[in-house]
């Protein structure tokens, strides 16, 4: 059964259902590490989509670019506007070459699990924002950038 939840990645919106577990070939997960929303790449994706003007204006100025998502081998944490959201996850599918990664996440604030698809492109990944027709892009933070980000949390 597919159940839709209103939680996009920047807005946390996810498609809820279940799946089977698979493994990554290079580490516990190709998503391992910290990733920041890339405003310029996301707005470039958004530019190709016909959106109502009020929706476009809401997203165009400082909406994207601040969320950080951090994956370890079994948990994902997202940091956005001072809030932290945590979920346990398992890999469901990793394509050959690790270009597509699907996880099943179990949000600690909800009884539902969510299946999320990430399209990898070098040091970035994208996640569709359901219902809007474009993807939010996140790019991997370096170790130094991750350390600076974590220092702001304390």
N, C-alpha and C positions, 0 to 999 in steps of 0.2 A: 504494500500500500504506500502510495506517495502522499506525503503531507507537506504542505507549504507553510513555512514560518516566515515572518517578516523580520529578518535580521541580515541585510546585506553585509559584505565584509566591512566596508566602511560603515555601513548601516546594519551590519550583521544579518543579511538575509540569506537563508539557507534552504535547500530542498531536503526534506526529511524522508528517509527510507532506510533500508538495510542492505548490506553487501557482504562479499567474501574478502578475506584478508590475503594479501600478497606481500612480497618483500622487495626492497630496493637492492640494486646490485652494487652500489658504491658505499653505502653507509646504512644506518638504521632508517634513514629517510632522506630523500633528495631535498626536502624542505628544511632540513636541519639548519638552524641559525636564526638571525634576526633580519627582518625585511621592513622597509619603510615605503609607505604609499608614495608613488611618484606622480606629482601633480601634473607635470607637463605631458607625460606619456598618457595619463588617464584622460586629460582634457583633449588630447589629440584623438583618442578613441571616441570620445563623446562628440567631437566635431562632425563625425560622419553620420550621426544619428539625428533624425528629426525629433526634437523634444519641444514640449511647450516652453515658451519664452520664460515663464516664471520658474520652471524647473531648471532650465539652463542657467539662469542667473543665480539660483541658489547654489549650484555646483561650481560656477566659474571662479569664485573669489574665496580662496583660502579654505575650501571644504576638504579637498584632497591634499595629501602631502604630509599630514601630521600623524596618521595612525602608524603604529609599529606592531608587527606580528612576529612573535618569537616561537619557534618550534624546537623542542628537544625530541628525544626518541619516542615519547609517548604522550606528551602534553603540548598544547598550543595555548599561548597567552596573547591577547590583543590589548594594546594600550591606546586609548583614544580619549582626549579631553579629560584627563585625570582619572578615567575609569579603567579598571582592569577586568577583563573577562577571561576565564580559564575553561578549558575543555580537555578531556582525555581523548586521544585519537588512535586509530589503527590505520595502516595502509590497506586499501582495498585493491588498488591496481596501480602499477607503474609500467608505462609503456616501454618498449625497447628504446634505448637511448634516453630514457627518463624525460621525454618531452611532455607527457601527460601524467599527472599524478592525481589519484582519487583517494580521499581519506573518508573514514567514517568518524565523526566527532561526537562526543557525548558531553554536551554542555552541562556544567555543574549546576546551572540555575534552571534547568528544564529537564523534564523526564524524557524528552525526545532525543533521538540521535539524528545526525544530519550527514548526508553524503555531499562532499564538496569536491569540485574538480578544479585543478590548477593547471594552466598551460604554461610550461616552462619555456623561456627564451633567453638563453645565456644566463646572466646574473639577475634575471627578473622573472616574475611569474604574473599571470593575469587571472582574474576571477570575474566571471560574468556577474553583472548586477541585474538580477532577475527583473523582468518587466520593463527595463529601460533600454535594452538593446546595445549596451556597451560594457566594456570590462574595466575594472580598476586594476592598475598595474602597481606591483610592489617590486622593489629592487633590493638585493642583498646588501646589508650593511657590512662594512669591514669590521675587523676585531676592534680597531680604535673607535670607530663610530658607535659600535655596540657598547663599548665601555663608557663612552661619553653619555650615551642615552641612559644607561643604567645608573650612572652617577646622578642624573636629574631626578631619578625616582626616589632617592633617599632624602 
